[in-house]
Amino acid sequence: MMTQSLDGAIAGDHTKKEEAEGKEIWEKLQAKTLTCADLSEEDYEVLGEYFMGQMLGESHSAMNQMMIQMMGEEGEEKMHAVLGKRSSGCETGAALLPKEISGFMPMMQMLSPLLGGGFDAGSSPSGNFPFMQGMMGKGWGWSLLNYLSPMGFLTPLMNWGMPFGIWWGIVFMLLWWVLVIVGFIVLVRWVAKKNRTQEHHVEKSALDILQERYAKGEINKQEFEEKRKDLS
């Protein structure tokens, strides 16, 4: 579908074109002027592009390019085809193989905390696309991954590993901020101590100079005592 050589603008136009093609096929399926038996692998790919476009909006093209980097162009196309098959209801058992998902997981780990629930429940198209309903209460990235996996092999990860990972993330974040705060306090104390030491040296040097002047007879005892009081 897309190649890594496409720049952002061309990639965006290409994605919108595929979304439009997928929308047209989806509408024909709903109108029953097309059947699942009529669809090719390429038709399912553009259907997947359409469904993902409904989820991501303007971010769809950027996501496609990230998926190509993570999964390769073939993996990106396969993912869209599986999404198209399952979301259209034509092949609800279609799935990505674990080896095809392996390149996608690091990206989901990075994006799912940022994307959160993925949609606004009031405006999402989940009523039209049943597969989206299960994604409303969790990060869409992991839900999509579980949705596209064979037999939902990521379900244990969703039910156990993700909360575990989230808690570790919270602990790590707290430890990070503790280290930052402690480091800041140590830095402030070090600077303050350094300033006090420098001031002490300055005062000591001034006193030494005063003593030298007194020793040389440049100032009398009364002047020496007055100036020493000023320095103390």
Secondary structure, DSSP 8 states (H G I E B T S, - for coil): ---TT--HHHHHHHHHHHHHHHHHHHHHHHHTSS-GGG--HHHHHHHHHHHHHHHHGGGHHHHHHHHHHHHHHHHHHHHHHHHHHHHHTS-TT----HHHHTTTHHHHHHHHHHHTT-S-TTT--TTT-HHHHTTTTS-HHHHHHHHHSGGGTTHHIIIIIHHHHHHHHHHHHHHHHHHHHHHHHHHHHHHHHHHHHHHHHHHHHHHHHHHHHHHTTSS-HHHHHHHHHHH-
